[in-house]
Amino acid sequence: MTQTTTSDASPTAGSGSRPSTGAPAPLLGGPGAGDGPDQPRTDVVGRPLPDFPEPPPLASHGPARIVAMCNQKGGVGKTTTTINLGAALAEYGRRVLLVDFDPQGAASVGVGVNPHDLDMSVYNLLMERDVTLDDVLQSTAIDGLDVLPANIDLSAAEVQLVGEVARESVLARALRPALDDYDVILVDCQPSLGLLTVNALTAAHGVLIPLECEFFALRGVALLVETIEKVRDRLNPELEVDGILPTMYDSRTLHSREVVARVHEAFGDTLLHTVIGRTVKFPDASVAAEPITNYAPAHAGAAAYRQLARELVARGDSA
Protein backbone atom coordinates (compact mmCIF):
# COMPACT_ATOMS: atom_id res chain seq x y z
CA MET A 1 0.00 0.00 0.00
CA THR A 2 1.09 3.56 -0.58
CA GLN A 3 2.68 5.33 2.36
CA THR A 4 0.53 8.19 3.65
CA THR A 5 1.86 10.80 6.03
CA THR A 6 1.16 14.20 7.44
CA SER A 7 4.56 15.88 7.64
CA ASP A 8 8.08 15.73 6.28
CA ALA A 9 10.83 14.28 8.42
CA SER A 10 13.93 16.40 8.74
CA PRO A 11 16.33 15.47 5.93
CA THR A 12 19.90 14.59 6.60
CA ALA A 13 22.78 16.73 5.47
CA GLY A 14 23.30 16.58 1.75
CA SER A 15 19.82 15.21 1.04
CA GLY A 16 18.93 17.96 -1.38
CA SER A 17 20.80 16.62 -4.40
CA ARG A 18 21.21 13.39 -6.28
CA PRO A 19 24.26 11.40 -5.07
CA SER A 20 27.30 11.37 -7.29
CA THR A 21 28.74 8.15 -8.66
CA GLY A 22 30.11 5.96 -5.89
CA ALA A 23 28.89 8.16 -3.02
CA PRO A 24 26.35 6.75 -0.57
CA ALA A 25 22.98 8.44 -0.75
CA PRO A 26 21.78 10.26 2.35
CA LEU A 27 19.28 8.27 4.36
CA LEU A 28 15.86 9.83 4.73
CA GLY A 29 14.99 9.86 8.39
CA GLY A 30 18.48 10.50 9.68
CA PRO A 31 21.12 7.81 10.22
CA GLY A 32 23.65 8.11 12.96
CA ALA A 33 26.65 10.15 11.88
CA GLY A 34 30.06 10.95 13.25
CA ASP A 35 30.75 14.27 14.95
CA GLY A 36 33.43 15.22 12.44
CA PRO A 37 34.70 14.41 8.98
CA ASP A 38 37.02 11.70 10.32
CA GLN A 39 34.25 9.88 12.20
CA PRO A 40 32.81 6.81 10.42
CA ARG A 41 29.22 7.04 9.19
CA THR A 42 26.79 4.73 10.92
CA ASP A 43 23.27 3.59 10.20
CA VAL A 44 20.25 3.99 12.46
CA VAL A 45 21.29 1.14 14.77
CA GLY A 46 24.93 2.21 14.97
CA ARG A 47 26.45 -0.20 12.45
CA PRO A 48 29.18 1.17 10.17
CA LEU A 49 27.50 2.37 6.98
CA PRO A 50 29.23 0.85 3.94
CA ASP A 51 29.90 2.80 0.79
CA PHE A 52 27.50 1.34 -1.77
CA PRO A 53 29.00 2.20 -5.17
CA GLU A 54 26.94 2.92 -8.24
CA PRO A 55 26.47 -0.40 -10.06
CA PRO A 56 28.47 -0.81 -13.27
CA PRO A 57 26.55 -1.07 -16.55
CA LEU A 58 25.45 -4.53 -17.65
CA ALA A 59 26.75 -6.00 -20.90
CA SER A 60 23.57 -8.05 -21.28
CA HIS A 61 20.26 -8.61 -19.50
CA GLY A 62 18.87 -11.63 -17.64
CA PRO A 63 18.32 -14.04 -16.14
CA ALA A 64 16.09 -12.09 -13.79
CA ARG A 65 16.06 -12.34 -10.02
CA ILE A 66 12.46 -12.38 -8.78
CA VAL A 67 11.88 -10.46 -5.55
CA ALA A 68 8.55 -10.62 -3.71
CA MET A 69 7.62 -7.47 -1.78
CA CYS A 70 5.76 -9.06 1.09
CA ASN A 71 4.13 -8.16 4.39
CA GLN A 72 0.67 -9.31 5.49
CA LYS A 73 0.07 -5.96 7.19
CA GLY A 74 -1.30 -3.24 4.97
CA GLY A 75 0.02 0.30 4.76
CA VAL A 76 3.68 -0.53 5.38
CA GLY A 77 5.05 0.73 2.06
CA LYS A 78 5.10 -2.37 -0.15
CA THR A 79 3.74 -0.62 -3.23
CA THR A 80 5.76 2.54 -2.64
CA THR A 81 8.90 0.44 -2.36
CA THR A 82 8.08 -1.69 -5.40
CA ILE A 83 7.60 1.37 -7.61
CA ASN A 84 10.51 3.44 -6.36
CA LEU A 85 13.01 0.59 -6.05
CA GLY A 86 12.10 -0.47 -9.58
CA ALA A 87 12.59 3.07 -10.89
CA ALA A 88 15.92 3.41 -9.06
CA LEU A 89 17.20 0.11 -10.47
CA ALA A 90 16.11 1.23 -13.94
CA GLU A 91 18.11 4.45 -13.47
CA TYR A 92 21.17 2.25 -12.94
CA GLY A 93 20.63 0.52 -16.27
CA ARG A 94 18.71 -2.53 -15.07
CA ARG A 95 15.71 -3.86 -16.96
CA VAL A 96 12.94 -4.14 -14.40
CA LEU A 97 9.49 -5.73 -14.53
CA LEU A 98 6.90 -4.77 -11.92
CA VAL A 99 4.23 -7.40 -11.28
CA ASP A 100 1.16 -5.87 -9.65
CA PHE A 101 -0.15 -8.81 -7.63
CA ASP A 102 -2.64 -6.88 -5.54
CA PRO A 103 -6.29 -6.61 -6.71
CA GLN A 104 -6.30 -2.97 -5.58
CA GLY A 105 -3.99 -2.19 -8.53
CA ALA A 106 -2.04 0.48 -6.66
CA ALA A 107 1.30 -0.35 -8.29
CA SER A 108 -0.32 -0.04 -11.70
CA VAL A 109 -1.74 3.38 -10.84
CA GLY A 110 1.63 4.44 -9.43
CA VAL A 111 3.32 4.00 -12.81
CA GLY A 112 0.53 5.62 -14.82
CA VAL A 113 -1.71 2.64 -15.75
CA ASN A 114 -5.44 2.96 -15.11
CA PRO A 115 -6.70 -0.43 -13.83
CA HIS A 116 -10.24 0.36 -15.02
CA ASP A 117 -9.10 0.67 -18.65
CA LEU A 118 -7.37 -2.71 -18.88
CA ASP A 119 -8.43 -5.22 -21.51
CA MET A 120 -5.93 -7.74 -20.12
CA SER A 121 -4.41 -7.96 -16.67
CA VAL A 122 -2.25 -10.35 -14.68
CA TYR A 123 -5.49 -12.18 -13.86
CA ASN A 124 -5.87 -13.22 -17.51
CA LEU A 125 -2.23 -14.29 -17.61
CA LEU A 126 -2.78 -16.59 -14.64
CA MET A 127 -6.14 -18.05 -15.56
CA GLU A 128 -6.30 -18.21 -19.37
CA ARG A 129 -3.98 -20.59 -21.20
CA ASP A 130 -4.09 -18.69 -24.50
CA VAL A 131 -3.01 -15.36 -22.94
CA THR A 132 0.73 -14.69 -23.17
CA LEU A 133 2.93 -12.36 -21.17
CA ASP A 134 3.22 -10.00 -24.15
CA ASP A 135 -0.59 -9.67 -24.21
CA VAL A 136 -0.56 -8.16 -20.72
CA LEU A 137 2.81 -6.39 -20.56
CA GLN A 138 2.78 -2.59 -20.61
CA SER A 139 5.66 -0.15 -20.82
CA THR A 140 5.87 2.88 -18.51
CA ALA A 141 7.25 6.39 -18.85
CA ILE A 142 10.41 5.18 -17.09
CA ASP A 143 13.01 3.82 -19.49
CA GLY A 144 13.74 0.19 -18.64
CA LEU A 145 10.67 -0.25 -16.42
CA ASP A 146 7.67 -2.36 -17.54
CA VAL A 147 4.60 -3.52 -15.65
CA LEU A 148 2.17 -6.42 -15.57
CA PRO A 149 -0.89 -4.49 -14.32
CA ALA A 150 -3.71 -5.75 -12.11
CA ASN A 151 -7.24 -4.74 -11.22
CA ILE A 152 -10.08 -6.06 -9.07
CA ASP A 153 -10.42 -9.12 -11.33
CA LEU A 154 -7.37 -10.57 -9.60
CA SER A 155 -9.40 -11.07 -6.42
CA ALA A 156 -11.28 -13.87 -8.19
CA ALA A 157 -8.06 -15.73 -8.93
CA GLU A 158 -7.55 -16.68 -5.28
CA VAL A 159 -10.83 -18.62 -5.31
CA GLN A 160 -10.40 -20.08 -8.80
CA LEU A 161 -6.86 -21.29 -8.17
CA VAL A 162 -7.97 -23.53 -5.30
CA GLY A 163 -8.98 -26.29 -7.71
CA GLU A 164 -5.96 -25.97 -9.99
CA VAL A 165 -3.18 -28.56 -10.22
CA ALA A 166 0.08 -27.12 -8.77
CA ARG A 167 -1.92 -24.06 -7.77
CA GLU A 168 1.01 -22.53 -5.87
CA SER A 169 3.20 -22.44 -9.00
CA VAL A 170 0.91 -20.67 -11.47
CA LEU A 171 2.75 -17.33 -11.22
CA ALA A 172 6.15 -19.00 -11.59
CA ARG A 173 5.02 -20.58 -14.86
CA ALA A 174 3.56 -17.31 -16.09
CA LEU A 175 6.79 -15.39 -15.41
CA ARG A 176 9.13 -17.97 -16.96
CA PRO A 177 9.12 -16.35 -20.44
CA ALA A 178 10.23 -13.01 -18.90
CA LEU A 179 13.31 -14.28 -17.08
CA ASP A 180 15.75 -13.81 -19.95
CA ASP A 181 14.53 -10.30 -20.82
CA TYR A 182 14.82 -8.64 -17.39
CA ASP A 183 17.39 -8.28 -14.63
CA VAL A 184 14.94 -7.87 -11.75
CA ILE A 185 11.24 -8.78 -11.40
CA LEU A 186 9.54 -7.12 -8.43
CA VAL A 187 6.23 -8.65 -7.29
CA ASP A 188 3.99 -6.32 -5.26
CA CYS A 189 2.00 -8.69 -3.03
CA GLN A 190 -1.37 -8.00 -1.46
CA PRO A 191 -1.53 -7.53 2.33
CA SER A 192 -2.39 -11.12 3.22
CA LEU A 193 -0.78 -14.54 3.44
CA GLY A 194 -3.27 -16.17 1.07
CA LEU A 195 -2.80 -18.18 -2.10
CA LEU A 196 -1.72 -15.22 -4.24
CA THR A 197 1.06 -14.38 -1.79
CA VAL A 198 2.11 -18.04 -1.63
CA ASN A 199 2.29 -17.97 -5.45
CA ALA A 200 4.59 -14.95 -5.28
CA LEU A 201 6.82 -16.65 -2.69
CA THR A 202 6.95 -19.83 -4.74
CA ALA A 203 8.04 -17.88 -7.84
CA ALA A 204 10.55 -15.68 -6.01
CA HIS A 205 14.26 -16.03 -5.39
CA GLY A 206 14.11 -13.55 -2.54
CA VAL A 207 11.72 -11.68 -0.26
CA LEU A 208 12.03 -8.03 0.70
CA ILE A 209 10.00 -7.16 3.80
CA PRO A 210 9.02 -3.49 4.14
CA LEU A 211 8.38 -2.88 7.83
CA GLU A 212 6.65 0.22 9.13
CA CYS A 213 8.49 1.53 12.18
CA GLU A 214 5.51 0.93 14.43
CA PHE A 215 4.92 -1.69 17.13
CA PHE A 216 1.92 -3.48 15.57
CA ALA A 217 3.79 -3.88 12.28
CA LEU A 218 6.68 -5.44 14.18
CA ARG A 219 4.43 -8.10 15.73
CA GLY A 220 3.53 -9.57 12.33
CA VAL A 221 7.08 -10.13 11.11
CA ALA A 222 7.52 -13.40 13.01
CA LEU A 223 4.36 -14.83 11.39
CA LEU A 224 5.57 -13.74 7.95
CA VAL A 225 8.99 -15.30 8.47
CA GLU A 226 7.27 -18.54 9.57
CA THR A 227 5.25 -18.54 6.33
CA ILE A 228 8.40 -17.92 4.29
CA GLU A 229 10.09 -20.87 6.01
CA LYS A 230 7.13 -23.14 5.23
CA VAL A 231 7.23 -22.14 1.56
CA ARG A 232 10.97 -22.76 1.50
CA ASP A 233 10.57 -26.20 3.05
CA ARG A 234 7.62 -27.36 0.94
CA LEU A 235 7.62 -25.44 -2.35
CA ASN A 236 10.68 -23.32 -3.04
CA PRO A 237 13.96 -24.39 -1.40
CA GLU A 238 15.85 -21.51 -3.06
CA LEU A 239 13.76 -18.80 -1.37
CA GLU A 240 15.76 -16.33 0.74
CA VAL A 241 14.92 -13.31 2.86
CA ASP A 242 16.80 -10.54 1.07
CA GLY A 243 16.25 -8.07 3.86
CA ILE A 244 13.93 -6.17 6.17
CA LEU A 245 13.47 -2.55 5.08
CA PRO A 246 12.37 -0.03 7.74
CA THR A 247 9.81 2.38 6.28
CA MET A 248 8.07 5.50 7.59
CA TYR A 249 11.03 6.01 9.91
CA ASP A 250 11.11 9.23 11.93
CA SER A 251 14.36 9.82 13.79
CA ARG A 252 12.62 12.40 15.99
CA THR A 253 10.55 9.73 17.75
CA LEU A 254 11.84 7.26 20.31
CA HIS A 255 9.24 4.75 19.08
CA SER A 256 10.74 4.53 15.58
CA ARG A 257 14.22 4.07 16.97
CA GLU A 258 13.07 1.38 19.40
CA VAL A 259 11.26 -0.60 16.69
CA VAL A 260 14.33 -0.62 14.44
CA ALA A 261 16.55 -1.60 17.39
CA ARG A 262 14.26 -4.54 18.22
CA VAL A 263 14.26 -5.72 14.60
CA HIS A 264 18.06 -5.64 14.60
CA GLU A 265 18.16 -7.52 17.89
CA ALA A 266 15.86 -10.24 16.54
CA PHE A 267 17.04 -10.52 12.92
CA GLY A 268 20.61 -9.18 12.90
CA ASP A 269 22.02 -8.21 9.53
CA THR A 270 18.79 -9.19 7.77
CA LEU A 271 17.92 -5.59 8.69
CA LEU A 272 19.08 -3.44 5.78
CA HIS A 273 21.26 -0.38 6.33
CA THR A 274 18.92 1.77 4.26
CA VAL A 275 15.83 3.22 5.92
CA ILE A 276 12.95 5.01 4.23
CA GLY A 277 11.73 8.04 6.13
CA ARG A 278 8.32 9.52 6.61
CA THR A 279 7.49 12.25 4.09
CA VAL A 280 4.48 13.68 2.26
CA LYS A 281 6.42 13.46 -1.01
CA PHE A 282 5.52 9.76 -1.41
CA PRO A 283 1.73 10.28 -1.57
CA ASP A 284 2.33 13.39 -3.69
CA ALA A 285 4.29 11.26 -6.17
CA SER A 286 1.54 8.62 -6.10
CA VAL A 287 -1.08 11.22 -7.03
CA ALA A 288 1.16 12.28 -9.93
CA ALA A 289 1.48 8.58 -10.96
CA GLU A 290 5.27 8.84 -10.90
CA PRO A 291 8.10 7.31 -8.89
CA ILE A 292 9.62 9.82 -6.49
CA THR A 293 12.88 9.52 -8.42
CA ASN A 294 11.06 11.28 -11.28
CA TYR A 295 8.64 13.44 -9.33
CA ALA A 296 11.22 14.89 -6.92
CA PRO A 297 14.63 13.56 -8.02
CA ALA A 298 16.59 15.72 -5.57
CA HIS A 299 14.45 14.80 -2.55
CA ALA A 300 15.90 12.70 0.25
CA GLY A 301 13.23 10.04 -0.41
CA ALA A 302 14.56 9.57 -3.94
CA ALA A 303 18.09 9.41 -2.59
CA ALA A 304 17.06 6.74 -0.07
CA TYR A 305 15.58 4.51 -2.77
CA ARG A 306 18.68 4.94 -4.92
CA GLN A 307 20.73 3.86 -1.93
CA LEU A 308 18.42 0.86 -1.42
CA ALA A 309 18.97 -0.14 -5.06
CA ARG A 310 22.75 0.11 -4.64
CA GLU A 311 22.66 -1.82 -1.35
CA LEU A 312 20.67 -4.69 -2.85
CA VAL A 313 22.99 -4.87 -5.86
CA ALA A 314 26.01 -4.85 -3.54
CA ARG A 315 24.47 -7.68 -1.47
CA GLY A 316 23.84 -9.71 -4.61
CA ASP A 317 20.07 -9.48 -4.20
CA SER A 318 19.56 -7.57 -7.46
CA ALA A 319 21.36 -7.67 -10.78
Residue, then its C-alpha position, 0 to 999 in steps of 0.5 A: m500500500t502507498q505510504t501516507t503521512t502528514s509531515d516531512a521528516s527532517p532530511t539529513a545533510g546533503s539530502g537535497s541533491r542526487p548522489s554522485t557516482g560511488a557516493p552513498a545516498p543520504l538516508l531519509g529519516g536520519p542515520g547516525a553520523g560521526d561528529g566530524p569528517d574523520q568519524p565513520r558514518t553509521d546507520v540507524v542502529g549504529r552499524p558502520l554504513p558501507d559505501f554502496p558504489e553505483p552499479p556498473p553497466l550490464a553488458s547483457h540482460g537476464p536471467a532475472r532475479i524475482v523479488a517478492m515485496c511481502n508483508q501481510k500488514g497493509g500500509v507498510g510501504k510495499t507498493t511505494t517500495t516496489i515502484n521506487l526501487g524499480a525506478a531506481l534500479a532502472e536508473y542504474g541501467r537494469r531492466v525491471l518488470l513490476v508485477d502488480f499482484d494486488p487486486q487494488g492495482a495500486a502499483s499499476v496506478g503508481v506507474g501511470v496505468n489505469p486499472h479500469d481501462l485494462d483489456m488484459s491484466v495479470y489475472n488473464l495471464l494466470m487463468e487463461r492458457d491462451v493469454t501470453l505475457d506479451d498480451v498483458l505487458q505494458s511499458t511505462a514512462i520510465d526507461g527500462l521499467d515495464v509492468l504487468p498491471a492488475n485490477i479487481d479481477l485478480s481477487a477472483a483468482e484466489v478462489q479459482l486457483v484452489g482447484e488448480v493442479a500445482r496451484e502454488s506455481v501458477l505465477a512461476r510458470a507465467l513469469r518464466p518467459a520473462l526471465d531472460d529479458y529482465d534483470v529484476i522482477l519485483v512482485d507487489c504482493q497483497p496484504s495477506l498470506g493467502l494463495l496469491t502471496v504463496n504464489a509470489l513466494t513460490a516464484a521468487h528467489g528472494v523476499l524483501i519485507p518493508l516494515e513500518c516503524e511501528f509496534f503493531a507492524l513489528r508483531g507480524v514479522a515473526l508470522l511472515v517469516e514462519t510462512i516464508e520458512k514453510v514455503r521454503d521447506r515445501l515449495n521453493p527451497e531456493l527462497e531467501v529473505d533478502g532483507i527487512l526494510p524499515t519504512m516511515y522512519d522518523s528519527r525524531t521519535l523514540h518509538s521509531r528508533e526502538v522498533v528498528a533496534r528490536v528488529h536488529e536484535a531479533f534478525g541481525d544483519t537481515l535488517l538493511h542499512t537503508v531506511i525510508g523516512r516519513t514524508v508527504k512526497f511519497p503520496d504526492a508522487s503517487v497522485a502524480a502517478e510517478p516514482i519519487t525519483n522522477y517526481a522529486p529527483a533531488h528529494a531525500g526520499a529519492a536518494a534513499y531509494r537509490q541507496l536501497a537499489r545500490e545496497l541490494v545490488a552490492r548484497g547480490d540481491s539484485a542484478 
